[in-house]
Amino acid sequence: MAFLPIPGGLLIAIEGIDGAGKTTLAQALRDTLAAGGTTVMLSKEPTNGPWGTRLRESASTGRLTPDEELDLLIKDRREHVDTLIRPALERGEVVILDRYFPSNVAYQGAAGLDVDAVLAKNDFAPRPDLLLLLDLEPSVGLERIRRRGDKPNHFETDDNLSRCRAIFKAMTLEHRVQIDATASAEVVGKQAMDAVTEAMSRKRAAASA
């Protein structure tokens, strides 16, 4: 099937606390869209760039302050937007992000930084055409983390994830679709794909108007 560019591209951000199934859903959406002939760029944050790598390494050491984490996240995101996200959108592609700036707001907000101030620092980042929020209780997310053989890091505590979840749910961003992440992967995938189809139609209609 020929690739039909979407004017301005389509930016999809998948968000939620740890263990919500973001990576699984991101890959499933990528595969479904690509099979239908859509050109998709799948990426994640923090990235594998120098700033993102340093930040991920700190997750196991816990040596960075919230302000230091925020500084690295913003540097990483600026590079991500400039080198990958914006060029792909300009080509009319679908960009799927496994975490984006809402995670920055939720996690640094849960660490004590001002939520509005963190959001303002992300003004440069393109807003998602669709924000898929995978919602579940922190205890469920932590159990999933342990079940897959991982050890929760210093971010991944019940109290911290509860604060993150509350901030995610309180964020007033456009085009947000909340999905019950305790449902099966098939159910979550169908609900997400329905939302993606609607977002694509909305973006094309707006470009034609």
C-alpha positions as CSV (number, residue, x, y, z in Angstrom):
1,M,0.0,0.0,0.0
2,A,1.3,3.4,-0.9
3,F,2.2,5.8,1.9
4,L,-0.2,8.7,2.1
5,P,1.4,11.5,4.1
6,I,-0.6,13.2,6.8
7,P,-0.3,16.9,6.5
8,G,1.8,18.0,9.4
9,G,2.2,14.3,10.5
10,L,0.6,12.7,13.5
11,L,2.2,12.8,16.9
12,I,1.1,10.1,19.4
13,A,2.4,10.0,23.0
14,I,1.8,7.0,25.2
15,E,1.9,7.8,28.9
16,G,1.3,6.3,32.2
17,I,3.1,5.1,35.3
18,D,5.8,2.3,35.3
19,G,4.3,-1.1,34.5
20,A,1.3,0.3,32.6
21,G,2.3,-1.4,29.3
22,K,3.4,1.6,27.3
23,T,6.2,-0.1,25.4
24,T,4.0,-3.1,24.5
25,L,1.3,-0.8,23.2
26,A,3.8,1.4,21.3
27,Q,5.1,-1.6,19.4
28,A,1.7,-3.0,18.7
29,L,0.5,0.3,17.2
30,R,3.7,0.6,15.1
31,D,3.2,-2.9,13.7
32,T,-0.5,-2.4,13.0
33,L,0.0,0.9,11.2
34,A,3.1,-0.2,9.3
35,A,1.2,-3.3,8.1
36,G,-1.4,-1.0,6.6
37,G,1.2,1.0,4.7
38,T,1.7,3.9,7.1
39,T,5.2,5.2,7.6
40,V,5.8,5.2,11.4
41,M,8.7,6.4,13.5
42,L,8.7,4.8,17.0
43,S,10.9,6.4,19.6
44,K,11.1,6.8,23.3
45,E,12.2,9.2,26.1
46,P,14.7,9.4,27.6
47,T,16.4,8.7,24.3
48,N,19.6,6.8,23.7
49,G,21.5,10.1,23.2
50,P,24.1,11.4,25.6
51,W,21.6,13.3,27.9
52,G,19.1,10.4,28.0
53,T,21.8,7.8,28.6
54,R,23.1,9.8,31.6
55,L,19.6,10.1,33.0
56,R,18.7,6.4,32.6
57,E,22.0,5.5,34.3
58,S,21.0,7.7,37.3
59,A,17.7,5.7,37.7
60,S,19.8,2.9,39.4
61,T,22.1,5.2,41.4
62,G,19.7,7.9,42.5
63,R,22.4,10.5,42.6
64,L,20.7,13.3,40.7
65,T,18.5,16.0,42.2
66,P,15.0,16.7,40.6
67,D,16.5,19.9,39.1
68,E,19.4,18.0,37.6
69,E,17.0,15.4,36.2
70,L,14.9,18.2,34.7
71,D,17.9,19.8,33.1
72,L,18.9,16.6,31.4
73,L,15.4,15.8,30.3
74,I,15.0,19.2,28.6
75,K,18.3,18.9,26.8
76,D,17.4,15.4,25.7
77,R,14.0,16.4,24.5
78,R,15.3,19.4,22.6
79,E,17.7,17.2,20.7
80,H,14.9,14.6,20.2
81,V,12.5,17.2,18.8
82,D,15.1,18.8,16.5
83,T,16.7,15.6,15.1
84,L,13.8,13.1,15.0
85,I,10.3,14.3,15.9
86,R,9.9,17.5,14.0
87,P,11.6,16.2,10.7
88,A,9.3,13.1,10.8
89,L,6.2,15.2,11.3
90,E,7.3,17.5,8.4
91,R,7.5,14.4,6.2
92,G,3.9,13.6,7.1
93,E,4.7,10.5,9.2
94,V,3.1,9.0,12.3
95,V,5.4,9.5,15.3
96,I,4.8,7.2,18.3
97,L,6.5,8.1,21.5
98,D,6.9,5.8,24.5
99,R,6.9,8.6,27.1
100,Y,7.1,12.3,26.3
101,F,7.0,15.6,28.2
102,P,3.9,14.6,30.3
103,S,6.1,12.0,32.0
104,N,8.6,14.8,32.7
105,V,5.8,16.8,34.3
106,A,4.4,13.9,36.3
107,Y,7.7,12.5,37.6
108,Q,9.5,15.7,38.4
109,G,6.2,17.1,39.8
110,A,6.0,14.0,42.1
111,A,9.6,14.7,43.1
112,G,8.6,18.2,44.4
113,L,9.1,20.5,41.4
114,D,6.3,22.9,40.5
115,V,4.1,21.2,37.9
116,D,3.2,24.4,36.0
117,A,6.9,25.5,35.9
118,V,8.0,22.1,34.4
119,L,5.2,22.2,31.9
120,A,6.3,25.8,30.9
121,K,9.9,24.5,30.3
122,N,8.4,22.2,27.7
123,D,6.7,24.9,25.6
124,F,9.1,24.2,22.7
125,A,7.9,20.6,22.4
126,P,5.2,19.9,19.8
127,R,1.9,19.0,21.4
128,P,0.6,15.5,20.8
129,D,-2.3,15.0,18.3
130,L,-3.2,12.1,20.5
131,L,-2.2,11.4,24.1
132,L,-2.9,7.8,25.2
133,L,-2.9,7.6,29.0
134,L,-2.7,4.1,30.3
135,D,-4.1,4.1,33.8
136,L,-3.7,1.6,36.6
137,E,-3.1,1.3,40.3
138,P,0.6,1.6,41.3
139,S,0.5,-1.8,43.1
140,V,-0.5,-3.5,39.8
141,G,2.3,-1.7,37.9
142,L,4.9,-2.7,40.5
143,E,3.8,-6.3,40.4
144,R,4.2,-6.3,36.6
145,I,7.7,-4.9,37.0
146,R,8.6,-7.7,39.4
147,R,6.9,-10.4,37.3
148,R,9.0,-9.5,34.3
149,G,12.2,-10.0,36.3
150,D,13.0,-6.3,36.9
151,K,13.8,-4.7,40.3
152,P,11.9,-1.5,40.9
153,N,14.3,1.5,41.0
154,H,14.1,4.5,43.4
155,F,11.4,6.1,41.3
156,E,9.2,3.1,41.4
157,T,7.6,3.1,44.8
158,D,3.9,3.0,45.6
159,D,3.8,6.5,47.0
160,N,5.8,8.1,44.2
161,L,3.8,6.3,41.5
162,S,0.6,7.4,43.2
163,R,1.7,11.0,43.0
164,C,2.7,10.5,39.3
165,R,-0.7,9.0,38.5
166,A,-2.5,11.9,40.1
167,I,-0.6,14.4,38.1
168,F,-1.1,12.5,34.9
169,K,-4.9,12.4,35.5
170,A,-5.0,16.1,36.4
171,M,-3.1,17.3,33.3
172,T,-5.4,19.2,31.0
173,L,-3.9,18.5,27.6
174,E,-6.0,18.3,24.4
175,H,-6.8,15.0,22.6
176,R,-6.2,12.8,25.7
177,V,-7.8,9.4,25.8
178,Q,-7.6,7.5,29.0
179,I,-7.5,3.7,28.8
180,D,-7.8,1.1,31.6
181,A,-4.4,-0.5,31.5
182,T,-5.7,-3.5,33.6
183,A,-7.5,-4.8,30.5
184,S,-6.0,-7.3,28.2
185,A,-3.3,-6.2,25.7
186,E,-5.9,-7.0,22.9
187,V,-8.5,-4.8,24.5
188,V,-6.1,-2.0,25.2
189,G,-4.7,-2.2,21.7
190,K,-8.2,-2.0,20.1
191,Q,-9.2,1.0,22.1
192,A,-5.9,2.7,21.3
193,M,-6.1,1.9,17.6
194,D,-9.7,3.3,17.5
195,A,-8.4,6.5,19.0
196,V,-5.5,6.6,16.5
197,T,-7.9,6.2,13.5
198,E,-10.1,9.0,14.9
199,A,-7.0,11.2,15.3
200,M,-5.8,10.6,11.8
201,S,-9.2,11.5,10.4
202,R,-9.4,14.6,12.5
203,K,-5.9,15.7,11.3
204,R,-6.7,15.1,7.6
205,A,-10.1,16.9,8.0
206,A,-8.4,19.9,9.6
207,A,-5.9,20.1,6.7
208,S,-8.6,19.9,4.1
209,A,-10.8,22.6,5.7
